[in-house]
Every structure is written in structure tokens, then in C-alpha cells.
């Protein structure tokens, strides 16, 4: 990795702290072009819900780069893998991710089913067990349903 004299300091949400490691690749957009960077240092101190990662340019720094410039980027936390996912909905808060209500094929009711979740981001959660592709799940708030095993639809 060439020493370009510039680095990028990125603020990352605290949720991702256990998954960010030195050497991970990031892609930043400079004037419409993707530029590769690598994480060189991870500062584990969390302040206001974020921690900082220092990134260095893998190749030569982009033309026109100035000190203090802001850029948008993506840090790769792992390759894409096939997975069964659910949208991160209000149901997660009440169920703690331990169960969902699965809609019966008839559409007349939904039954409580235990699940196990894996990776998460702000938009979706990975389902490791308890569901199969094609299952329909109630993802709205489960307030008042914590003690129910079945929801009957009218």
C-alpha cells in the first residue's frame, strides 16, 4: 500500500464494532469514481453511537483531493452470501428476535414460531432457523401479543 500522505477517517455505527477489522476493504466515491481503501486502524472508543476507522488508499490518491473533504463510502464487512432475511420491523423490539408470527397458508391466522437470528443491519435481519423461504411473517408491532400463541384474522 503506497504512503500517499492522506488518510480517510470514517465514523461507523457502534453496532458494527465487533465486525470491523484492520485490513478490511472500503470503497469510496470520489467525483463519481470508486476508489479502494483499506482499514489501517480501528478506534474502539464509542462516542455518540459511533467509532472511528482510519483508512488508507490502496492505490494512488484521487486527483483533486483536499484536506477535510467529505466522501461517501462503503466498508465491506463480508462477502455476499445467500440467506433468508426479514425486514427489520417493529416486531423485533417486542419479540427480542426470539419468535415471529407466521401466517397460515389459508391466511386466516398466524401462529407463534421460535426463530434464531443471525446478522443484522438497519434494514434486515438474517434468519438462521425456524423459517423457510416462502413463509409469510407478521412484521408489525407485537404490542399486546406477547402472551399469545395465535393471532386470528377476520
N, CA, C and O of each residue as an XYZ file, in Angstrom:
616
protein
N       0.854     -1.173      0.000
C       0.000      0.000      0.000
C       0.898      1.234      0.000
O       1.712      1.399      0.909
N       0.768      2.098     -0.997
C       1.630      3.270     -1.033
C       1.264      4.274      0.049
O       0.097      4.397      0.418
N       2.259      4.992      0.557
C       2.013      6.037      1.536
C       1.717      7.312      0.780
O       2.626      7.951      0.250
N       0.436      7.688      0.726
C       0.022      8.846     -0.062
C       0.028     10.130      0.746
O      -0.096     11.218      0.182
N       0.168     10.020      2.046
C       0.130     11.211      2.874
C      -1.274     11.573      3.316
O      -1.437     12.364      4.246
N      -2.288     11.021      2.679
C      -3.673     11.270      3.055
C      -4.267     10.006      3.648
O      -3.876      8.895      3.288
N      -5.213     10.183      4.557
C      -6.000      9.076      5.066
C      -7.446      9.544      5.129
O      -7.737     10.737      5.045
N      -8.321      8.598      5.276
C      -9.741      8.891      5.435
C     -10.132      8.396      6.816
O      -9.833      7.258      7.177
N     -10.791      9.236      7.583
C     -11.321      8.846      8.888
C     -12.822      8.664      8.727
O     -13.529      9.595      8.341
N     -13.304      7.466      9.024
C     -14.722      7.164      8.841
C     -15.383      6.917     10.187
O     -14.840      6.204     11.031
N     -16.550      7.504     10.387
C     -17.358      7.227     11.569
C     -18.324      6.101     11.218
O     -19.044      6.171     10.222
N     -18.328      5.060     12.055
C     -19.129      3.864     11.795
C     -20.019      3.627     13.009
O     -19.592      3.830     14.146
N     -21.250      3.200     12.771
C     -22.190      2.924     13.861
C     -21.665      1.870     14.816
O     -21.077      0.878     14.385
N     -21.873      2.076     16.120
C     -21.323      1.207     17.155
C     -21.753     -0.251     17.004
O     -21.042     -1.143     17.465
N     -22.878     -0.512     16.382
C     -23.360     -1.878     16.186
C     -22.329     -2.726     15.435
O     -22.236     -3.933     15.658
N     -21.555     -2.094     14.544
C     -20.620     -2.817     13.687
C     -19.229     -2.989     14.300
O     -18.366     -3.613     13.681
N     -18.994     -2.459     15.484
C     -17.659     -2.511     16.087
C     -17.055     -3.923     16.130
O     -15.882     -4.079     15.790
N     -17.807     -4.951     16.533
C     -17.181     -6.281     16.582
C     -16.815     -6.837     15.197
O     -16.034     -7.783     15.102
N     -17.365     -6.266     14.140
C     -17.161     -6.821     12.803
C     -16.141     -6.066     11.963
O     -15.785     -6.524     10.877
N     -15.666     -4.931     12.437
C     -14.702     -4.140     11.661
C     -13.289     -4.497     12.111
O     -12.970     -4.446     13.299
N     -12.452     -4.859     11.150
C     -11.082     -5.289     11.434
C     -10.099     -4.565     10.529
O     -10.442     -4.159      9.418
N      -8.869     -4.406     11.017
C      -7.794     -3.847     10.196
C      -7.620     -4.736      8.970
O      -7.637     -5.963      9.077
N      -7.455     -4.115      7.812
C      -7.262     -4.848      6.564
C      -8.517     -4.982      5.729
O      -8.435     -5.354      4.559
N      -9.689     -4.686      6.303
C     -10.911     -4.772      5.512
C     -10.917     -3.694      4.444
O     -10.357     -2.613      4.625
N     -11.558     -4.005      3.335
C     -11.590     -3.108      2.187
C     -12.815     -2.199      2.252
O     -13.902     -2.616      2.651
N     -12.609     -0.959      1.851
C     -13.701      0.010      1.740
C     -13.651      0.603      0.338
O     -12.589      0.679     -0.280
N     -14.797      1.017     -0.147
C     -14.893      1.690     -1.437
C     -15.479      3.068     -1.172
O     -16.522      3.196     -0.531
N     -14.805      4.097     -1.669
C     -15.304      5.473     -1.512
C     -15.528      6.067     -2.893
O     -14.850      5.709     -3.856
N     -16.474      6.968     -2.975
C     -16.806      7.634     -4.234
C     -16.144      9.011     -4.258
O     -16.479      9.880     -3.454
N     -15.210      9.204     -5.178
C     -14.562     10.491     -5.392
C     -14.905     10.954     -6.796
O     -14.447     10.369     -7.777
N     -15.704     11.995     -6.895
C     -16.093     12.544     -8.198
C     -16.640     11.482     -9.136
O     -16.300     11.457    -10.318
N     -17.491     10.600     -8.610
C     -18.129      9.592     -9.443
C     -17.287      8.367     -9.732
O     -17.719      7.494    -10.484
N     -16.098      8.277     -9.160
C     -15.236      7.117     -9.391
C     -15.011      6.388     -8.070
O     -14.799      7.012     -7.030
N     -15.062      5.052     -8.127
C     -14.802      4.251     -6.936
C     -13.306      4.170     -6.682
O     -12.525      3.908     -7.597
N     -12.915      4.394     -5.443
C     -11.521      4.326     -5.027
C     -11.432      3.340     -3.864
O     -12.223      3.411     -2.923
N     -10.466      2.417     -3.930
C     -10.312      1.400     -2.888
C      -9.463      1.925     -1.734
O      -8.441      2.582     -1.934
N      -9.919      1.613     -0.517
C      -9.183      1.944      0.697
C      -9.134      0.694      1.570
O      -9.928     -0.228      1.389
N      -8.196      0.670      2.517
C      -8.126     -0.424      3.488
C      -8.102      0.159      4.886
O      -7.485      1.195      5.133
N      -8.780     -0.519      5.793
C      -8.779     -0.098      7.192
C      -7.384     -0.315      7.770
O      -6.843     -1.419      7.711
N      -6.804      0.757      8.333
C      -5.470      0.662      8.913
C      -5.491      0.726     10.435
O      -4.556      0.277     11.098
N      -6.560      1.286     10.977
C      -6.669      1.378     12.438
C      -8.134      1.495     12.820
O      -8.905      2.200     12.169
N      -8.508      0.796     13.880
C      -9.869      0.855     14.407
C      -9.780      1.400     15.827
O      -9.101      0.824     16.677
N     -10.459      2.498     16.077
C     -10.501      3.101     17.411
C     -11.757      2.585     18.111
O     -12.863      2.961     17.724
N     -11.616      1.738     19.128
C     -12.794      1.103     19.723
C     -13.625      1.998     20.638
O     -14.689      1.580     21.094
N     -13.172      3.203     20.914
C     -13.939      4.090     21.780
C     -15.208      4.548     21.043
O     -15.137      5.031     19.913
N     -16.350      4.393     21.686
C     -17.627      4.787     21.105
C     -18.052      6.110     21.714
O     -18.067      6.270     22.934
N     -18.397      7.060     20.848
C     -18.895      8.355     21.297
C     -20.084      8.730     20.418
O     -19.995      8.695     19.191
N     -21.179      9.082     21.047
C     -22.408      9.441     20.336
C     -22.836      8.348     19.367
O     -23.353      8.642     18.289
N     -22.622      7.075     19.745
C     -23.099      5.951     18.946
C     -22.221      5.563     17.773
O     -22.617      4.721     16.967
N     -21.020      6.162     17.649
C     -20.127      5.823     16.539
C     -18.700      5.627     17.040
O     -18.324      6.127     18.101
N     -17.917      4.894     16.261
C     -16.484      4.765     16.494
C     -15.789      5.134     15.186
O     -16.436      5.243     14.145
N     -14.479      5.324     15.241
C     -13.743      5.820     14.077
C     -12.813      4.742     13.525
O     -12.217      3.964     14.270
N     -12.711      4.722     12.209
C     -11.806      3.820     11.498
C     -10.941      4.682     10.589
O     -11.456      5.515      9.843
N      -9.606      4.481     10.650
C      -8.700      5.129      9.706
C      -8.545      4.235      8.492
O      -8.368      3.023      8.617
N      -8.613      4.843      7.313
C      -8.490      4.117      6.055
C      -7.388      4.751      5.217
O      -7.235      5.973      5.196
N      -6.620      3.908      4.524
C      -5.556      4.393      3.639
C      -5.896      3.992      2.209
O      -6.548      2.974      1.979
N      -5.452      4.793      1.257
C      -5.681      4.488     -0.150
C      -4.858      3.277     -0.559
O      -3.669      3.199     -0.252
N      -5.488      2.329     -1.252
C      -4.792      1.146     -1.738
C      -3.908      1.544     -2.916
O      -2.768      1.092     -3.013
N      -4.418      2.375     -3.800
C      -3.680      2.870     -4.953
C      -3.405      4.354     -4.737
O      -3.584      4.868     -3.633
N      -2.981      5.021     -5.761
C      -2.707      6.460     -5.653
C      -3.973      7.205     -5.255
O      -5.080      6.822     -5.635
N      -3.798      8.271     -4.488
C      -4.945      9.064     -4.069
C      -5.570      9.749     -5.282
O      -4.878     10.035     -6.259
N      -6.862     10.011     -5.224
C      -7.553     10.650     -6.347
C      -7.047     12.074     -6.595
O      -6.609     12.764     -5.674
N      -7.117     12.486     -7.833
C      -6.747     13.850     -8.195
C      -7.740     14.822     -7.563
O      -8.937     14.543     -7.494
N      -7.239     15.949     -7.110
C      -8.106     16.989     -6.570
C      -8.532     16.779     -5.133
O      -9.354     17.540     -4.621
N      -7.997     15.770     -4.468
C      -8.343     15.508     -3.083
C      -7.757     16.601     -2.197
O      -6.588     16.960     -2.335
N      -8.570     17.126     -1.292
C      -8.102     18.175     -0.391
C      -8.333     17.773      1.062
O      -9.241     16.998      1.364
N      -7.520     18.296      1.940
C      -7.665     18.025      3.358
C      -9.039     18.487      3.832
O      -9.476     19.592      3.511
N      -9.710     17.641      4.591
C     -11.019     17.984      5.137
C     -12.185     17.691      4.220
O     -13.332     17.939      4.591
N     -11.924     17.168      3.028
C     -13.021     16.857      2.090
C     -13.858     15.708      2.645
O     -13.325     14.791      3.269
N     -15.156     15.760      2.418
C     -16.065     14.697      2.848
C     -16.351     13.782      1.669
O     -16.518     14.241      0.539
N     -16.406     12.478      1.944
C     -16.705     11.495      0.907
C     -17.700     10.480      1.451
O     -17.830     10.308      2.663
N     -18.395      9.814      0.547
C     -19.290      8.726      0.915
C     -18.595      7.421      0.581
O     -17.920      7.326     -0.443
N     -18.749      6.413      1.430
C     -18.092      5.140      1.168
C     -18.833      3.973      1.763
O     -19.810      4.129      2.494
N     -18.333      2.776      1.423
C     -18.891      1.522      1.918
C     -17.739      0.674      2.438
O     -16.726      0.510      1.757
N     -17.891      0.141      3.630
C     -16.891     -0.743      4.212
C     -17.425     -2.157      4.084
O     -18.531     -2.444      4.542
N     -16.661     -3.040      3.470
C     -17.090     -4.413      3.261
C     -16.909     -5.199      4.549
O     -15.789     -5.366      5.032
N     -18.012     -5.679      5.099
C     -17.962     -6.442      6.337
C     -18.048     -7.936      6.065
O     -18.200     -8.724      7.000
N     -17.957     -8.330      4.832
C     -18.031     -9.736      4.446
C     -18.672     -9.839      3.089
O     -19.428     -8.960      2.676
N     -18.371    -10.901      2.407
C     -18.923    -11.097      1.071
C     -20.401    -11.417      1.108
O     -20.941    -11.808      2.143
N     -21.043    -11.249     -0.020
C     -22.448    -11.600     -0.134
C     -22.604    -13.109     -0.030
O     -21.818    -13.872     -0.591
N     -23.623    -13.518      0.692
C     -23.938    -14.925      0.846
C     -25.434    -15.086      0.753
O     -26.179    -14.215      1.202
N     -25.894    -16.187      0.177
C     -27.340    -16.409      0.165
C     -27.845    -16.536      1.597
O     -27.200    -17.171      2.433
N     -28.977    -15.945      1.875
C     -29.532    -16.006      3.223
C     -31.028    -15.759      3.169
O     -31.534    -15.118      2.248
N     -31.718    -16.271      4.159
C     -33.129    -15.984      4.353
C     -33.193    -14.762      5.250
O     -32.643    -14.779      6.352
N     -33.853    -13.704      4.804
C     -33.886    -12.462      5.571
C     -35.313    -11.968      5.770
O     -36.217    -12.280      4.996
N     -35.482    -11.197      6.821
C     -36.728    -10.499      7.111
C     -36.431     -9.020      7.207
O     -35.325     -8.631      7.582
N     -37.408     -8.187      6.872
C     -37.192     -6.760      7.104
C     -37.097     -6.508      8.604
O     -37.777     -7.167      9.391
N     -36.259     -5.564      8.999
C     -36.133     -5.212     10.414
C     -37.347     -4.369     10.773
O     -37.380     -3.168     10.505
N     -38.337     -5.000     11.376
C     -39.583     -4.321     11.702
C     -39.785     -4.167     13.192
O     -38.956     -4.584     14.001
N     -40.911     -3.556     13.536
C     -41.235     -3.290     14.938
C     -41.365     -4.577     15.752
O     -41.187     -4.557     16.970
N     -41.671     -5.687     15.096
C     -41.817     -6.957     15.804
C     -40.556     -7.345     16.581
O     -40.640     -8.023     17.604
N     -39.396     -6.919     16.097
C     -38.137     -7.284     16.748
C     -38.038     -6.745     18.172
O     -37.484     -7.401     19.054
N     -38.577     -5.547     18.390
C     -38.497     -4.936     19.719
C     -39.265     -5.753     20.750
O     -38.771     -5.975     21.856
N     -40.453     -6.199     20.403
C     -41.295     -6.944     21.363
C     -40.836     -8.384     21.516
O     -40.839     -8.924     22.622
N     -40.443     -9.006     20.416
C     -40.100    -10.432     20.469
C     -38.642    -10.656     20.845
O     -38.258    -11.772     21.194
N     -37.834     -9.614     20.778
C     -36.407     -9.767     21.023
C     -35.737    -10.616     19.958
O     -34.595    -11.044     20.127
N     -36.442    -10.862     18.863
C     -35.910    -11.696     17.803
C     -35.992    -13.181     18.111
O     -35.396    -13.996     17.406
N     -36.736    -13.546     19.173
C     -36.851    -14.952     19.566
C     -37.990    -15.675     18.850
O     -37.955    -16.896     18.701
N     -38.991    -14.931     18.410
C     -40.131    -15.560     17.749
C     -40.753    -14.595     16.757
O     -40.521    -13.387     16.796
N     -41.555    -15.170     15.863
C     -42.361    -14.388     14.930
C     -43.723    -15.058     14.833
O     -43.891    -16.202     15.256
N     -44.686    -14.349     14.280
C     -45.979    -14.932     13.961
C     -45.992    -15.228     12.467
O     -45.883    -14.330     11.632
N     -46.128    -16.516     12.155
C     -46.106    -16.980     10.768
C     -47.543    -17.177     10.301
O     -48.324    -17.876     10.945
N     -47.879    -16.561      9.188
C     -49.242    -16.622      8.648
C     -49.478    -18.000      8.032
O     -48.677    -18.491      7.236
N     -50.590    -18.602      8.420
C     -51.005    -19.892      7.871
C     -51.304    -19.742      6.375
O     -51.758    -18.681      5.948
N     -51.058    -20.786      5.572
C     -51.345    -20.686      4.123
C     -52.778    -20.257      3.808
O     -53.025    -19.649      2.767
N     -53.728    -20.568      4.702
C     -55.130    -20.163      4.482
C     -55.304    -18.651      4.634
O     -56.259    -18.073      4.116
N     -54.356    -18.008      5.361
C     -54.457    -16.576      5.603
C     -55.407    -16.215      6.727
O     -55.665    -15.034      6.962
N     -55.936    -17.217      7.431
C     -56.918    -16.970      8.481
C     -56.297    -16.676      9.841
O     -56.930    -16.043     10.686
N     -55.078    -17.124     10.059
C     -54.433    -16.919     11.348
C     -52.914    -16.949     11.190
O     -52.380    -17.317     10.144
N     -52.236    -16.546     12.274
C     -50.774    -16.611     12.322
C     -50.387    -17.255     13.646
O     -50.919    -16.906     14.699
N     -49.460    -18.193     13.579
C     -49.010    -18.908     14.771
C     -47.611    -18.453     15.172
O     -46.759    -18.152     14.335
N     -47.409    -18.415     16.496
C     -46.088    -18.069     17.036
C     -45.112    -19.199     16.697
O     -45.430    -20.381     16.829
N     -43.914    -18.799     16.257
C     -42.871    -19.781     15.967
C     -41.532    -19.232     16.443
O     -41.190    -18.079     16.180
N     -40.786    -20.071     17.143
C     -39.440    -19.677     17.600
C     -38.510    -19.618     16.398
O     -38.571    -20.456     15.499
N     -37.649    -18.610     16.404
C     -36.662    -18.459     15.339
C     -35.306    -18.136     15.956
O     -35.210    -17.777     17.130
N     -34.285    -18.268     15.160
C     -32.949    -17.852     15.572
C     -32.435    -16.907     14.499
O     -32.454    -17.228     13.311
N     -31.971    -15.726     14.936
C     -31.498    -14.704     14.010
C     -29.978    -14.655     13.999
O     -29.316    -15.030     14.967
N     -29.447    -14.187     12.883
C     -28.005    -14.033     12.731
C     -27.648    -12.581     12.514
O     -27.952    -11.719     13.338
N     -26.996    -12.321     11.388
C     -26.516    -10.972     11.100
C     -27.685    -10.004     10.924
O     -28.784    -10.385     10.521
N     -27.407     -8.746     11.240
C     -28.429     -7.702     11.138
C     -27.807     -6.450     10.551
O     -26.603     -6.220     10.665
N     -28.635     -5.659      9.932
C     -28.274     -4.291      9.620
C     -29.511     -3.454      9.880
O     -30.491     -3.963     10.425
N     -29.491     -2.211      9.514
C     -30.614     -1.334      9.850
C     -31.882     -1.680      9.074
O     -32.972     -1.257      9.460
N     -31.757     -2.443      7.987
C     -32.914     -2.727      7.141
C     -33.424     -4.154      7.225
O     -34.607     -4.398      6.986
N     -32.546     -5.113      7.564
C     -32.989     -6.501      7.551
C     -32.210     -7.353      8.549
O     -31.145     -6.970      9.032
N     -32.784     -8.528      8.842
C     -32.154     -9.489      9.736
C     -32.090    -10.839      9.033
O     -32.987    -11.202      8.272
N     -31.022    -11.570      9.300
C     -30.847    -12.902      8.733
C     -31.524    -13.913      9.650
O     -31.375    -13.846     10.870
N     -32.267    -14.850      9.064
C     -32.931    -15.905      9.818
C     -32.109    -17.181      9.669
O     -31.953    -17.702      8.564
N     -31.587    -17.679     10.786
C     -30.760    -18.884     10.760
C     -31.597    -20.157     10.869
O     -31.260    -21.181     10.275
N     -32.689    -20.087     11.630
C     -33.561    -21.258     11.751
C     -34.958    -20.830     12.176
O     -35.165    -19.740     12.710
N     -35.919    -21.733     11.918
C     -37.305    -21.501     12.328
C     -38.220    -21.077     11.203
O     -39.440    -21.157     11.347
N     -37.675    -20.629     10.089
C     -38.468    -20.241      8.931
C     -37.891    -20.885      7.685
O     -36.736    -21.310      7.658
N     -38.725    -20.947      6.650
C     -38.241    -21.399      5.356
C     -38.674    -20.382      4.303
O     -39.587    -19.589      4.535
N     -38.030    -20.410      3.177
C     -38.369    -19.489      2.089
C     -39.853    -19.640      1.760
O     -40.361    -20.756      1.653
N     -40.529    -18.531      1.602
C     -41.953    -18.538      1.274
C     -42.860    -18.342      2.475
O     -44.033    -18.010      2.305
N     -42.344    -18.539      3.701
C     -43.164    -18.277      4.881
C     -43.519    -16.798      4.923
O     -42.679    -15.935      4.666
N     -44.789    -16.515      5.254
C     -45.217    -15.129      5.419
C     -45.241    -14.810      6.906
O     -45.766    -15.581      7.710
N     -44.667    -13.666      7.262
C     -44.477    -13.308      8.663
C     -45.098    -11.949      8.948
O     -45.011    -11.034      8.129
N     -45.727    -11.820     10.117
C     -46.252    -10.540     10.582
C     -45.067     -9.750     11.137
O     -44.417    -10.186     12.088
N     -44.786     -8.579     10.536
C     -43.624     -7.791     10.962
C     -44.015     -6.492     11.654
O     -43.149     -5.685     11.991
N     -45.310     -6.281     11.868
C     -45.734     -5.077     12.584
C     -45.483     -5.265     14.078
O     -45.028     -6.327     14.502
N     -45.770     -4.258     14.859
C     -45.520     -4.277     16.307
C     -46.338     -5.382     16.977
O     -47.522     -5.541     16.683
N     -45.718     -6.136     17.869
C     -46.381     -7.225     18.592
C     -46.908     -6.777     19.952
O     -47.173     -7.617     20.812
N     -47.063     -5.474     20.162
C     -47.564     -4.983     21.448
C     -48.924     -5.617     21.738
O     -49.835     -5.578     20.911
N     -49.036     -6.195     22.920
C     -50.273     -6.854     23.328
C     -50.338     -8.314     22.898
O     -51.257     -9.029     23.298
N     -49.381     -8.773     22.092
C     -49.383    -10.154     21.613
C     -48.323    -11.018     22.292
O     -48.131    -12.174     21.913
N     -47.636    -10.469     23.288
C     -46.513    -11.175     23.903
C     -46.910    -12.535     24.492
O     -46.095    -13.457     24.503
N     -48.139    -12.672     24.978
C     -48.559    -13.923     25.617
C     -49.414    -14.794     24.702
O     -49.879    -15.855     25.118
N     -49.624    -14.360     23.471
C     -50.453    -15.135     22.540
C     -49.621    -16.127     21.749
O     -48.452    -15.886     21.448
N     -50.256    -17.262     21.417
C     -49.621    -18.244     20.539
C     -50.229    -18.199     19.136
O     -49.651    -18.732     18.188
N     -51.404    -17.559     19.006
C     -52.058    -17.480     17.702
C     -52.786    -16.139     17.574
O     -53.421    -15.658     18.513
N     -52.673    -15.564     16.395
C     -53.447    -14.368     16.058
C     -54.478    -14.780     15.029
O     -54.131    -15.309     13.974
N     -55.749    -14.540     15.330
C     -56.823    -14.884     14.401
C     -57.171    -13.642     13.588
O     -57.405    -12.574     14.152
N     -57.207    -13.781     12.258
C     -57.543    -12.653     11.378
C     -59.029    -12.720     11.043
O     -59.597    -13.808     10.945
N     -59.656    -11.567     10.870
C     -61.085    -11.530     10.499
C     -61.214    -11.212      9.043
O     -62.328    -11.133      8.524
